[in-house]
Amino acid sequence: MGQGDTGPVDTRALLSLATVVETGSFSRAARSLGFTQSAVSQHIAGLEKTAGTPLLTRRPTVAPTPAGREFLRHARQILAHEQAARAAVARVTGRDANAPVSVAVTPGTEHLVPVTGRLAAVVVDDAAAAAAALTSGRADVAVVDGIAAPGDPLPGSGPDLVVRVVAEAPVGALLPADHPLAGREGLDLATLTDARWLDTSGTACSTSDLSSAARLRLRRGATYTGTSAETVAALVRAGHGLHAAPATTGAPAGLAIVPLAAPRLVHRIEVRVHAPTRAAVLAVADAVGTAR
């Protein structure tokens, strides 16, 4: 192929590309989108003409080329912006006033979601994905948690969002009760960088969040890819690594929570909605954290 075509790109073609990559098949993408397979093929051919290079391999499997991966990264951003624009217009014009409410939550906050009202979906994902769902309009409410310095916003917040803090607590180190440091009144995290920490990213107070917020590299122990606080407690109790935890609650049996004296960090739970938004969305957001 030669130099690319500089003509406009149809967002339906971008959607076809993203769906072909997700499904690994032109035919499955066509069924998913409600297009004919011929239309999907034409969409991809048009994008490859625009790019001036193949975006997908066809054999032995359908997969993005290196150029296709870069093109797809930008295509997904364009699709997200288009979806966000449509959602913003719907909010402003009131077209979605009677629509059920979609909520995006993190694993550490799903227990706070109210079950009353007209709910379309409650989707559990990590904090970045939950924030992105709200930004794009796929979700009306986001309930997220994370670690930050006191007064600092959690990642994913923005000027067009209304944010309510549901809970905030100092971060502590979760240790076995017989650990030599378990009796301390406070700990300097910098002195624990050589200790083994559970390698977690999906849990509340995950080690990846702690390391990022503290700007410290923490030595990893056993990897845990789940989200269960009970499993984290069992792994810490068995000596597979330390973990962070809110320092306001009682420690699980056989464990101790020692607050971090340095750096000072908090675990915060936030509920976020767009401003302005409709009454049904505000009702769900206001009920987050209340008794079910």
C-alpha positions in Angstrom: 0.0 0.0 0.0 1.1 3.6 -0.7 0.6 6.7 1.3 -2.7 6.8 3.2 -5.9 8.5 2.2 -6.6 11.7 4.1 -10.4 11.5 3.7 -12.8 11.4 6.7 -13.2 8.2 8.7 -16.6 6.7 9.4 -16.9 5.8 13.1 -18.9 2.7 12.1 -15.7 1.5 10.4 -13.7 2.2 13.6 -16.4 0.2 15.5 -16.0 -2.7 13.0 -12.2 -2.7 13.5 -12.5 -2.8 17.3 -15.1 -5.5 17.2 -13.2 -7.7 14.7 -10.1 -7.5 17.0 -12.2 -8.3 20.1 -14.0 -11.3 18.5 -11.1 -12.5 16.3 -13.5 -12.9 13.4 -15.2 -10.9 10.7 -18.3 -13.0 10.8 -18.6 -12.8 14.6 -18.1 -9.1 14.5 -20.8 -8.7 11.9 -23.3 -10.7 14.0 -22.4 -8.7 17.1 -22.9 -5.3 15.3 -25.8 -6.3 13.2 -23.9 -5.5 10.0 -23.4 -7.8 7.0 -20.0 -9.5 6.8 -19.5 -7.7 3.5 -20.0 -4.3 5.2 -17.5 -5.1 7.9 -14.9 -6.2 5.3 -15.5 -2.9 3.4 -15.1 -1.0 6.6 -11.7 -2.6 7.3 -10.6 -2.2 3.7 -11.5 1.5 3.8 -9.5 2.0 7.0 -6.5 0.2 5.6 -6.7 2.5 2.5 -6.8 5.5 4.9 -3.8 4.2 6.9 -1.9 3.2 3.8 -1.0 -0.2 5.4 -2.6 -3.4 6.5 -4.2 -3.2 9.9 -5.1 -6.8 10.3 -3.6 -10.2 9.5 -6.2 -12.6 8.0 -4.3 -15.9 8.2 -3.7 -18.0 10.1 -5.7 -15.9 12.5 -7.3 -12.5 12.5 -5.2 -10.2 14.6 -3.9 -6.6 14.5 -0.6 -5.8 12.8 1.8 -3.5 14.7 0.3 -0.6 12.8 -3.2 -1.9 13.5 -2.5 -1.9 17.2 -1.5 1.8 17.1 -4.5 2.6 14.9 -6.9 0.7 17.2 -5.6 2.5 20.2 -6.6 5.9 18.7 -9.8 4.4 17.3 -11.0 3.3 20.7 -10.3 6.8 22.0 -12.4 8.3 19.2 -15.2 5.9 19.9 -15.1 6.7 23.6 -15.2 10.4 22.9 -18.2 10.0 20.5 -20.0 7.9 23.1 -19.3 10.5 25.7 -20.6 13.3 23.4 -23.8 11.4 22.8 -24.3 10.8 26.5 -23.6 14.5 27.3 -26.2 15.6 24.8 -28.7 13.1 26.2 -28.1 14.5 29.7 -28.5 18.1 28.7 -31.6 17.6 26.6 -33.3 15.2 29.0 -33.7 12.5 26.4 -32.6 9.8 28.9 -34.8 11.2 31.8 -36.7 7.9 32.2 -33.9 5.5 31.4 -32.8 3.0 34.1 -29.5 3.8 35.8 -26.2 2.0 35.1 -23.6 1.9 37.9 -19.9 1.1 37.6 -18.2 0.0 40.8 -14.9 -1.4 42.0 -14.7 -4.7 43.8 -14.1 -2.9 47.1 -17.3 -0.8 46.7 -19.9 -3.1 45.2 -21.4 -3.8 48.6 -22.3 -0.2 48.9 -24.5 0.0 45.8 -28.3 0.4 46.5 -30.6 -2.2 45.1 -33.7 0.1 45.0 -34.7 2.2 42.0 -34.5 1.4 38.3 -31.2 -0.2 37.7 -30.0 -1.2 34.3 -26.7 -2.7 35.3 -24.1 -2.9 38.1 -20.7 -3.5 36.5 -17.7 -4.4 38.6 -14.3 -3.5 37.3 -11.1 -1.8 38.4 -11.1 1.9 39.3 -9.7 3.1 35.9 -12.3 1.1 34.0 -15.1 2.4 36.3 -14.0 6.0 35.8 -13.7 5.5 32.0 -17.3 4.0 32.0 -18.6 7.2 33.6 -16.6 9.5 31.3 -17.8 7.7 28.2 -21.4 7.6 29.3 -21.6 3.8 29.6 -22.3 4.3 33.3 -24.4 7.0 35.0 -22.8 6.6 38.4 -19.3 5.4 39.4 -18.4 4.2 42.8 -14.6 3.9 43.1 -12.0 3.4 45.8 -8.3 4.0 45.9 -5.3 5.3 47.9 -4.2 8.9 47.8 -2.5 11.5 50.0 -4.9 13.4 52.2 -6.6 16.1 50.2 -5.4 14.7 46.8 -8.1 13.5 44.3 -8.3 9.9 43.3 -7.3 9.2 39.7 -10.1 9.6 37.1 -11.8 12.6 38.7 -12.6 15.7 36.5 -14.0 19.2 36.6 -17.4 18.2 35.1 -18.0 15.6 37.9 -19.8 15.9 41.2 -17.8 13.8 43.7 -19.0 12.8 47.2 -16.7 11.1 49.6 -18.5 8.1 51.1 -15.7 7.0 53.4 -12.0 7.8 54.1 -9.6 6.1 56.5 -5.8 6.2 57.1 -3.9 3.4 55.4 -2.1 0.8 57.6 0.0 -2.2 57.0 -1.7 -5.6 57.5 0.7 -7.9 59.4 0.5 -11.3 61.0 -0.2 -10.7 64.7 3.2 -12.2 65.7 5.1 -10.0 63.3 7.9 -8.1 65.1 6.4 -4.7 64.0 2.8 -5.6 64.9 2.9 -3.7 68.2 4.2 -0.4 66.8 2.0 2.7 66.9 3.1 3.7 63.4 5.3 2.6 60.5 7.5 4.3 57.9 6.7 2.5 54.7 10.2 3.2 53.4 11.5 0.8 56.1 9.3 -2.0 54.6 10.4 -1.9 51.0 12.5 -5.1 51.4 9.6 -6.9 53.1 7.5 -9.1 50.9 4.1 -7.7 49.9 1.3 -9.6 48.3 1.3 -8.8 44.6 -2.2 -7.5 44.1 -3.9 -5.0 41.8 -7.7 -5.7 42.1 -8.1 -5.7 45.9 -9.0 -2.7 48.1 -5.7 -1.1 49.2 -3.9 -3.1 46.6 -0.1 -3.2 46.6 0.0 -1.6 43.1 -2.1 1.3 44.4 0.0 1.6 47.6 3.3 1.6 45.6 2.0 4.2 43.2 0.6 6.5 45.8 3.7 6.2 48.0 6.1 6.4 45.1 8.0 3.5 46.5 9.0 0.2 44.9 7.8 -2.6 47.1 9.2 -6.1 46.9 6.5 -8.6 45.8 5.7 -11.9 47.4 2.9 -14.2 46.3 0.6 -13.0 43.5 -3.1 -12.8 44.1 -5.3 -11.8 41.1 -8.6 -11.9 43.0 -10.5 -9.3 45.0 -11.5 -11.1 48.2 -10.5 -9.4 51.5 -10.9 -12.7 53.2 -8.4 -14.3 50.9 -5.9 -11.4 51.4 -6.2 -11.9 55.1 -5.6 -15.6 54.8 -2.5 -15.1 52.6 -1.1 -12.5 55.0 -1.8 -14.7 58.0 0.1 -17.6 56.3 3.1 -15.4 55.7 2.9 -15.0 51.9 3.3 -11.2 52.1 2.1 -8.0 53.7 -0.8 -5.9 52.5 -2.3 -2.5 53.0 -5.7 -2.0 54.7 -7.9 0.8 56.1 -6.6 1.5 59.7 -10.0 2.2 61.2 -11.5 -1.2 61.3 -10.5 -4.1 63.6 -8.0 -6.5 62.2 -9.1 -10.0 61.1 -8.2 -12.8 63.5 -4.5 -13.5 63.8 -3.6 -10.2 62.1 -2.7 -6.6 63.1 -3.2 -3.3 61.3 -0.5 -0.7 62.0 -1.1 2.8 60.6 1.5 4.2 58.2 3.1 7.3 59.8 5.0 8.1 56.7 3.9 8.7 54.1 0.5 9.7 55.3 -2.0 8.0 52.9 -5.8 7.5 53.0 -8.1 4.9 51.5 -11.0 6.8 50.1 -14.4 5.7 48.6 -16.0 8.1 46.2 -19.3 8.3 44.3 -19.2 10.3 41.1 -21.8 11.6 38.7 -21.8 14.1 35.9 -23.0 17.6 36.4 -25.8 18.2 35.4 -27.5 14.9 35.6 -31.1 13.5 36.0 -33.0 13.0 39.2 -33.0 9.1 38.9 -29.2 9.2 38.8 -28.9 11.5 41.7 -31.2 9.3 43.8 -29.0 6.3 43.2 -25.8 8.2 43.9 -27.3 9.7 47.1 -28.2 6.2 48.3 -24.7 4.7 47.9 -23.5 3.7 51.3 -26.8 3.6 53.0 -28.3 0.4 54.4 -29.8 -2.0 51.8 
